[in-house]
Amino acid sequence: MQSFYTEEQEEFRAVVREFAERELAPHYADWEKAHRMDRSMWTAAAEAGLLGLAIGEEHGGMGLSDYRFRAVIDEELARSGHHAVGLAFHLHDDWVLPHVLAEGTAEQKERWLPRMLSGEMVTSVAYTEPGAGSDLRAVRTKAVRDGDHYVLNGQKSFIGNGVTGDAALVLARTDGSKEARGGRNSFSLFIVEKQDHPGYTAGRQLVKMGLNASDTAELYFDDVRVPAANLIGAEGQGLDLVHKHLPQGRLAVAVGGLSTAKVVLEHTLRYVSERDVFGSRVLDFQNTRFELAEVSTRLEAAEAYVQQAIHRFNAGQLDLVDASRVKLHAGSTAQEVVDRCLQLHGGFGYGTETAVAQAYLAVRLLTIFGGTNEILKETIGRDIASQA
Ligand SMILES: Cc1cc2nc3c(=O)[nH]c(=O)nc-3n(C[C@H](O)[C@H](O)[C@H](O)COP(=O)(O)OP(=O)(O)OC[C@H]3O[C@@H](n4cnc5c(N)ncnc54)[C@H](O)[C@@H]3O)c2cc1C
């Protein structure tokens, strides 16, 4: 069978692996305790060529729009156990960047892409609010036009890279209405920079069950004057653009989950071959072999599905329904596989510092973030119903 990755992508893998050993392994435990990564990590990642992969040569990038390069990064960060770095990169490269690349004006690209590439401008996605997660039409942060600016007021919650980041892609209501929920054209997207826009502050950090090296925080916008030149797309287009770029975000979650589960299976195979119970290896129990047979089969099927989705994404054919399906499948499969593998570790698997427990805590997020499983089923179910 032909390898899924090209030679060039395998060479890139070696770069990512070396980066993880050199820049992440020595510091990661400290970052977990501090609940944030050092900013120097972003600079080092940029120097290694791991940020802004799809940014074109005209802005100093390599134009690596083939998603397999992003998948290689995920696989290597899962292998090295640096799951929180994987999430941080996802937000920057899979959620914010596509909006700037596809919707940005020439001036906006000139202003932001080189800084996103160099790690100087670390970005967050600021959609969720205390009263609006699955239901983005309930977003209350508002942006009111005032001359050549918009004035932003509101609060966001659960924002990754929220404390350490420099800029956020903010979804805000621009229709001026007092209705509790907006319509399709009631919202707009803005890039808001902390440094340039006083009144933009990070608040309380969420204490999470896993992925502790990633900072997840509340953001506040208090009379923040944002130039109209920071509007992404047209006023009122915000929700359409969120939906347009969701396929990449959802594919990213699927790839991250699959990568983690594959590594956990490898760890598990090693563990059960070394652990003796009742005078035989755990691997020698029929139950263990049956468990491994089932989880490895599920993973192979998920991998084929994810790889097909990557090919479709590269061809510009992965729509929102496809991406929702692949996230639904890969996210749930990864959770199940990691849970069953943890069981095979016995009490050792319950120690939070073990690789399997870290993975267990990381994959729990997969069916919540980027669209809960229930919302994914709504998207898929509505599509099916529309064809009936
Ligand atoms: C660690 C972490 C990091 C995050 N990072 C970011 C980030 O960087 N940027 C960002 O904007 N957001 C982020 N989020 C937010 C995340 O996307 C939301 O938590 C998610 O969309 C769900 O929204 P909610 O938490 O408000 O849950 P709710 O929408 O309140 O849902 C509660 C429950 O109700 C279910 N439900 C909701 N609607 C329906 C329905 N129509 N039918 C059936 N069931 C339904 C949900 O599936 C869920 O089970 C993050 C969250 C976490 C935990």
The ligand as a Gaussian input file, in Angstrom:
#p B3LYP/6-31G(d) Opt

LIG

0 1
 C      -10.877000      23.362000      27.239000
 C      -11.789000      24.138000      26.354000
 C      -11.254000      24.969000      25.384000
 C      -12.092000      25.745000      24.586000
 N      -11.539000      26.612000      23.703000
 C      -12.337000      27.473000      23.043000
 C      -11.762000      28.514000      22.247000
 O      -10.539000      28.604000      22.109000
 N      -12.601000      29.399000      21.646000
 C      -13.953000      29.314000      21.781000
 O      -14.648000      30.153000      21.208000
 N      -14.524000      28.337000      22.513000
 C      -13.753000      27.430000      23.165000
 N      -14.305000      26.454000      23.942000
 C      -15.759000      26.400000      24.088000
 C      -16.402000      25.218000      23.411000
 O      -16.376000      25.338000      22.018000
 C      -17.812000      25.107000      23.998000
 O      -17.657000      24.638000      25.339000
 C      -18.707000      24.209000      23.204000
 O      -19.030000      24.776000      21.961000
 C      -20.020000      23.898000      23.936000
 O      -20.641000      25.059000      24.376000
 P      -21.079000      25.197000      25.911000
 O      -19.935000      24.837000      26.762000
 O      -21.685000      26.537000      26.082000
 O      -22.180000      24.074000      26.118000
 P      -23.741000      24.244000      25.884000
 O      -23.975000      24.829000      24.543000
 O      -24.330000      24.920000      27.062000
 O      -24.213000      22.718000      25.871000
 C      -24.514000      21.965000      27.054000
 C      -24.994000      20.580000      26.619000
 O      -26.200000      20.729000      25.863000
 C      -26.059000      20.090000      24.610000
 N      -26.812000      20.793000      23.578000
 C      -26.717000      22.091000      23.221000
 N      -27.549000      22.367000      22.209000
 C      -28.195000      21.198000      21.914000
 C      -29.164000      20.806000      20.948000
 N      -29.653000      21.686000      20.045000
 N      -29.576000      19.524000      20.929000
 C      -29.086000      18.630000      21.822000
 N      -28.156000      18.933000      22.747000
 C      -27.716000      20.194000      22.787000
 C      -24.569000      20.158000      24.318000
 O      -24.203000      19.202000      23.353000
 C      -24.000000      19.875000      25.686000
 O      -24.006000      18.496000      25.941000
 C      -13.490000      25.648000      24.732000
 C      -14.033000      24.777000      25.674000
 C      -13.200000      24.044000      26.498000
 C      -13.819000      23.150000      27.539000

